Amino acid sequence: MTSTDLHTGPAPAPLAPVAPKDRIFNLDMLRGWAILGILAVNALAFAWPHIMIAPVETPPPVDSTMADTIGVWVIDVFFADKMRTLFTMLFGVSIFLVGGERSDLDRGALLRRRLGWLALIGALHGALLWFGDILLLYAVSGFIFLLFRSWSARRLLWVGGTITLVWALLAVGFYWAMGNIPPEMAAQFEQGMAAPTPEMIQAIVDTYRSGGIAGFMANLTTWATFAVFMLIMIPVTVPLMMVGLGLYKSGYLTGTASMGTYLTVLVIGGANLAVSAWWGWQRAMAPDGVDPTGGWAAASTGAAPLVTLFYVTALILLTKFGLGFITRVLVPVGRMAFTNYLTQTLIMVTLYYAAWGPLWYGTHSTSQMWMVVGAVWLAQLIWSPLWLSVFRMGPLEWAWRCLTYGRMVPIRKGGD
């Protein structure tokens, strides 16, 4: 999910910054799609009490309309888990592109410093601003994954793909079982869950909207718990990184795989997305507590990696067939992914619970939240190419690189 040193030619000398012209178009394009898409999912956690975002279908603390129902359906079917999966795959690629082979000790040292700073930045991001930070998870997982970065594409895909498939099957089975639990067991389960009362929800809203330090302290408390959960995701995250690097080493992400392979993935992933969308729509339109799909709407979300691969394939094929003018708009956003990710936090925190903002926390419906997301998307699509027309990299990419190298590096184009 972070902006990395990407290149298509020979490996750069140790510690040498990589020029923007050497970046790989497809990787930056895919990262741009991911950074925009993840905001649609994260906006829920910025805008509503965190106890209300699992499951996503839980309505916000305002009157819902058909537009809100559609908004939740779009998030659940097209974005939830799919963007995190894509981020993770791309991060696995960046581990290799920055650190090189395990035999390259100089670049390995650079990679470890880079991950160390990322861990610190992630911890500060989560503790001080937003509990949903994923940078710390990526940094810790990266320290583990760097041990596997010299594996062959075949080995990475077999090992990472098998483990990912097992996790997906477990998720599908769990969601289906929960959707078909006997009524008596469901009642006992709900009693044991101690569902939050409206008063508890309102208390959280009031805390975040107090306009003072209370909202940030509430975020810190939530992050302390959430960070532990995120680290439990390491066994899921590392295999996805393997899949991402395997797809890169095999040529899939750079557009050099066979057309038959791309079309097979496109059909399988697209069919999964279509079925998931149909089942999800049926459940969204059903009365509360009724699931006409027999649990399959929720179960189909466990196959999120297939939808991720569908997006990846569709975007790569658009580029291969001369439609790069469509995907090109995503490239600057992807080149500034680190800046754009943290900027999304600053914008959303300002809008929803910072004292200097309008304090919209707990007041927006899903459709209103989508208007905010759309505005941020538009802003990042505009400012990313404007910034990169003058500078070599995003401002936070530059700061991260300076910390990693232990010296100031040029940021302006044409600078020494």
Secondary structure as UniProt FT lines:
FT   TURN            14..15
FT   HELIX           20..22
FT   HELIX           25..47
FT   HELIX           50..52
FT   TURN            56..57
FT   HELIX           66..74
FT   HELIX           75..79
FT   TURN            80..81
FT   HELIX           82..99
FT   TURN            102..103
FT   HELIX           105..128
FT   TURN            131..132
FT   HELIX           135..145
FT   HELIX           146..148
FT   TURN            149..150
FT   HELIX           153..179
FT   HELIX           183..193
FT   HELIX           198..208
FT   TURN            209..210
FT   HELIX           214..232
FT   HELIX           234..249
FT   TURN            250..255
FT   HELIX           259..285
FT   TURN            288..289
FT   TURN            292..295
FT   HELIX           296..300
FT   HELIX           301..303
FT   HELIX           304..320
FT   TURN            321..322
FT   HELIX           324..327
FT   HELIX           328..330
FT   HELIX           331..335
FT   HELIX           337..352
FT   TURN            355..356
FT   TURN            361..363
FT   HELIX           366..388
FT   TURN            389..390
FT   HELIX           395..405
FT   TURN            413..414
//
